[in-house]
Amino acid sequence: MSLYAELEATRPEEFRQVVEVNLLGVAHGAMAAIPRLREQGGAFIAVSSVEGLVSLPLQAAYAASKHGVVGFLNALRAELKSHQLPVSVTNVMPSTINTPLFDHARTRLGVEPKGVPPAYPVEDAAAAILYAAEHPVRDITVGGAGRVLTMSQFISPAFTEWALAKWAIRGQRTERVKGDDAPNNLFEAAQDHLTASGRQEERRRSALTWAQTAPALEQAIAAGLVVLLAGVLRRAFSA
């Protein structure tokens, strides 16, 4: 769940609710699942967000909760490795996915919010989760836009913050008017638009997600790079 508002317009109980659902929900799920996984092995998969690494303006509570998920998974993964348990922990980090999350979010923007474009289809996120269930991968980023953001954050946090301040606030607003008291799912379940997909214009399936969930392709690329490197070295030493 999410709340779209500047921090000064956010009430403490709203911030707490977002953190409790998004962060404590994952933690409580792990507490229930890990004892069973300890016995039989398997995969623990959590869907955080690219915002677990790159925070967007107007989403302080959401970003804080997703950063918390990333930190929690890192600690859990280290604990399981210390016991040499056959349990993988995967962090699935979607970019903007065309789900009804934005339709259901509480907003103080005066308009209905949207995810920062481009939006990717829900099938991309589902494919990443399915792949993680069958392959012990650490992280999967869903959508190339998210990978660009995380790389930008790693290279230059200051530039990334400047760019988000300039474009992301406008990029999260629609033209559809929505008041503070409009129906939302912050404290109770939504009663309408109960579908997997939302109303954002979405691009085609992400090539990055496809590449990450196609092990044969990854192996082919790795083999090609080895052959290329061997050719470069052969030419260098024969010159």
N, C-alpha and C positions, 0 to 999 in steps of 0.2 A: 504494500500500500504506500501511498505517497501523499504529501501535502505541498501545495504550491503557494508559497508566501515568502516574503522577506522575513528575516529572523525577528525584526522588531514587531511584525504583525502576527507572529506565531505565539500561541498560548502554551504555557508549560505542559498542560495536560495533553495537548496535541502532539508536542514533540515527544513526550514520554510514550504515547500510544504507538507512534511510528516505530520507535526504537524497540518497544516490547514485542510488537508483531514481527518486524523484519529481522531483528537480531536474536531476541530471546526465543522466538519460534524455531529458528535453526538450532540454537543451543539445546532447547528441550527435545527437539527431534533427535539430536545426536545422543543425548543422555538415554533416550529410549532405544535407539538402534544399536549403539556400540556394544552393549553386552551380548546381543545376539550375533553381531558380526564377529566379535571376539571368538565365539564358539565355532562358527562355520566359514568365516572369511567373507569377502565380498567388497562392495563399493559403497561409500557414503558420498552422496552428491548433493551439493548445495548450489542454489542459483543466487548469486549475489548480484553484481552489476558492474559495468565499467566504472560506475560511480564509486565502487569500492577502492578505486585507485585515482580517479579524477572527479573532483566534486564540481557540480554545476550550481550556479546561482539560482536562487528561489527554491532550493531543495536541501536546505541545511540538515533537516531532520533525516531525510532519506539518505543523504550522503553519509551522515554520521553512522546510521544503522548499517549501511553496506560496508563502510570501512571496518566496522566492528565485526562483521561476518568474515571478512578477509583475515583479520587478526585472529579470530577464534579458530578458523580452519587451519591456519599456520601452526598454532599451538597444538591443536588436536593431532595434526599430521605428525608432528615431532614426537608426541607422546606415543602414538601407535608404532612409529618406527623404533622407538627405544625398546619396545617389547617384541620387536620383530614379528608383528602380527600381519597376516596376509589380508590387510584391509587397505584399499586405496581411498584417498580423500581428494575429490575433484571439486574445484571451484569453477563453475560456469558463469562467465561474465558477459551478459548480453549488452549490446549497444541498444539503441532504441528499437523495440520490437512492437509491431502493430497489434497490441492487445487493448482491451478496454480499461487498463489501468488509468489512463489519462481521463477517460470519461467518468470514472468513479471517484477520482481524487477530489479532496476538498481543496478549494482554491480561494485565494484572496486577491487574485489578479483582476477580477471584474469580468474575466472571460474564461472560457474553457481552456485548459492547458493542453499542450501536446508535447510529444517527445522531440528532442532536437533532431531534425532530418539529417541523414536519410533514415527511414523506418524499414526494418526488415520483417519478412513474414514469420509467423509463429512457427512454421515448419523448420526454420533454421535452428531455433532454440530447442525444439523437440529432437532434432537430429543430433545436436551436441549432447543432450542428456542421455539419449540412447547409446551414443558412442561411448560416453564415460562409464555407462553401466557394464560395458563389455571390454573396455580397455582401461588399464590403470594409468590415466593421465592426470597430471597435477592441475593444469589450468586449461580452459578453452575460452577464447574470446569469440563471441558470436557477432559477426559483422565487421567489415573492414574499417568502418568509421571509428569504431571503438579502439581498434589497434592503433590507428593514427593518433587518437587522443592520448592513449597511454604512452606511446613513444614520445609524443610532444611533451608530456608531463615529465618523463624521464630525462629528456634532453634539456628542457628549459621550463621549469615550473612558472617562472615569472611571465614568460611569453604566453604560456597556456592560459594563465589567469587573465592576462590582458585580452586575449582573443575571446575568451568566454564572456568576460564582462562586456565586450563590444557587440558580440553576435548572439550569445546563447539566451539572453533575457528576451530579446525580440523573437528568437527562434522557438521559444516555448509557449508562445501565445497564438491562439486562433482568433477568428473574428466572431465566434459564437459567444454571446453574452451569457455569463453564469455568475450568479450572486453567491455571497458567503453562505446563505441558508439553503442553497440548492442541494438535492439529495446527493449523498456521497457515502463511501464505505469506511470512513475513518473509525467510527465506533460501532457500526452495525453493518450487516451484510447488505450488499446492493440488491435491489429488487427488479432492476431492468437491465437490458443489454447483457444478458448472461450468455455470451458467446466467447469463443476463443480469440477471434480477431476483432480489432477495433476499427476506427473510421479514418485512420491516417492513410495517406497515399503511400504505398510501399513499393520498394524497388524489387527486382528479381532476387532470387536466392543468392546468398553471399558466396562469392568464390573462395574467400578466406575460410569460412566455416566448412565448405565442401572439402577444401584441401586438408583441413585439420582432422576431418572425419573419414578420410580416404587413405588408410595406411599404405596401400599399394602405391598410390601416387607419391606419398612422402618417401617411400623407399626408392622409387624411381628417380625422384629429384635428388636424393642423397647420393645415389649411385652416379647420376650424371655429374654432380659436383665433384665427386672423387675422380672420375675420368677426366674432367676438365682440369682439375688441379694437377693430376699426374702428367697431363700433356704439357701444362705450363712449366712444371719442374723439369721435364725431359728436355724441353727446348732451352731452358735456362742453363742446364748443366752441359748440354751439347754445343752451346754457342762458343 
